[in-house]
Amino acid sequence: MDKENNNPEEIIEEVVVEEEVIIEEEPAEEEPEIVIGTSKIKGVAVASKDLEKATEDYPIVLNVYEDFFPVNPGDPVKSPQDAVVSMDKIQIVGPMIRIIEYFEPMTNIEPIEEEQGE
């Protein structure tokens, strides 16, 4: 009779939890942070790919220090962030921001110069 009391959703949740544990045991490869340039303005550094579908009807919500980083002019911008959005183009919602338009890679970023001697 125990099998009749098993809820299929509970069984699925158990399987998903077990799979997540297996995935978490594998070492995660992190991409090295590479400085791609410096911010030209005060704003937030974002990954342009996160904004591809941003519109007024479909705003993108990003989390601070996960998806975006506050920057001032001259601050380094590190990958995967590749664009800086000015403060007047965002709406702050607690520790998150809303953006309603797409920004191309290298928007408001001064690229770093190649190292001399190479």
Residue pairs with C-beta under 8 A, 6 or more apart in sequence:
31 79
31 80
33 78
33 79
34 78
34 79
35 76
35 77
35 78
35 112
36 77
36 78
36 79
36 82
36 106
36 109
36 111
36 112
37 76
37 77
37 106
37 109
37 110
37 111
37 112
38 73
38 74
38 75
38 76
38 77
38 109
38 110
38 112
39 45
39 71
39 72
39 73
39 74
39 75
39 76
39 77
39 84
39 108
39 109
39 110
40 73
40 84
40 108
40 109
40 110
41 73
41 84
41 86
41 108
42 71
42 72
42 73
42 86
42 87
43 70
43 71
43 84
43 85
43 86
43 87
43 89
43 90
43 108
44 62
44 68
44 69
44 70
44 71
44 84
44 85
44 87
44 90
44 97
45 68
45 69
45 70
45 71
45 75
45 77
45 78
45 81
45 83
45 84
46 62
46 67
46 68
46 81
46 82
46 83
46 84
46 85
46 99
46 103
47 67
47 80
47 81
47 82
47 83
48 82
48 83
48 102
48 103
48 104
48 105
48 107
49 80
50 60
50 62
50 67
51 60
51 83
51 99
51 101
51 102
51 103
52 102
53 60
53 102
54 60
54 99
54 100
54 101
54 102
55 100
55 101
56 100
59 91
59 98
59 99
59 100
60 98
60 99
60 100
61 93
61 96
61 97
61 98
62 68
62 96
62 97
62 99
63 95
63 96
64 70
64 95
64 96
64 97
68 81
68 97
69 81
71 77
71 84
77 84
77 109
82 105
82 106
82 109
83 103
83 104
83 105
83 106
83 107
83 108
83 109
84 107
84 108
84 109
85 99
85 103
85 107
85 108
86 108
89 99
89 101
89 103
90 97
90 98
90 99
91 97
91 98
91 99
91 100
